[in-house]
């Protein structure tokens, strides 16, 4: 069962009230959305977006079982990069709050068999959307050494990006690097012994970089924040939970730009992070950072 991160802080920050309308751009299993729905009844509506149809089905059932009427929510199987068009197509208006929870759903790591995790021996796919033609396998086996190094360095902030890229190219001359365990082995060969005995697995940054690149996560985030700023009502709030430094940097900088236009203000001047009690109960929350802004003009 997926546990919504910073649930209390998100609800306090978005401050949903009776009959308001909200958008959850990363519906997941509906944890945040359900709490929002409870507070916006009887006439408030929630638009939930998720690129995984499994989450749409799960959340719908969850809401119905909680006694939420179907007229109070619309759940859309799409990518939040299409936020404005989704809102327009569904005639969703008077938006008081928009939420993004950028955490990777545990399903993709534990069950999807798409090669997102270095813990299981799976084909190097890493696509959220199967219509996407680009896979991690394609990058690892066909991109140039310089291209791979750039991806690992810029998107994974991997200190050994140069040596890992070099080892990838050397290895694939003899055989394709097909699976996560194949890639793990290459990373171990390319990095010093001490790097293999830290708290963070030596493959963590490489896998993250490939996933971000395959799914264009940072580009989609930039686009979605811009669209959210356009469609949110005055006094409406945008809340975003990030889980790694690249995402958080984009959010921080974009929010600052919006503040400088005098159209928005910060709700939380300091970044909100989970309390130690939450981290103890849900280890995946430990790197979460929440930022919230409100439209004032």
Helices and strands as residue ranges (DSSP letters): H 7-14, E 21-24, H 31-40, E 45-50, H 53-65, G 70-72, E 73-77, G 80-82, H 83-89, E 95-101, H 106-110, H 136-142, H 145-156, H 161-172, H 180-190, G 193-197, H 204-214, H 217-231, E 237-242, H 245-260, E 264-266, H 276-281, G 283-285, E 289-295
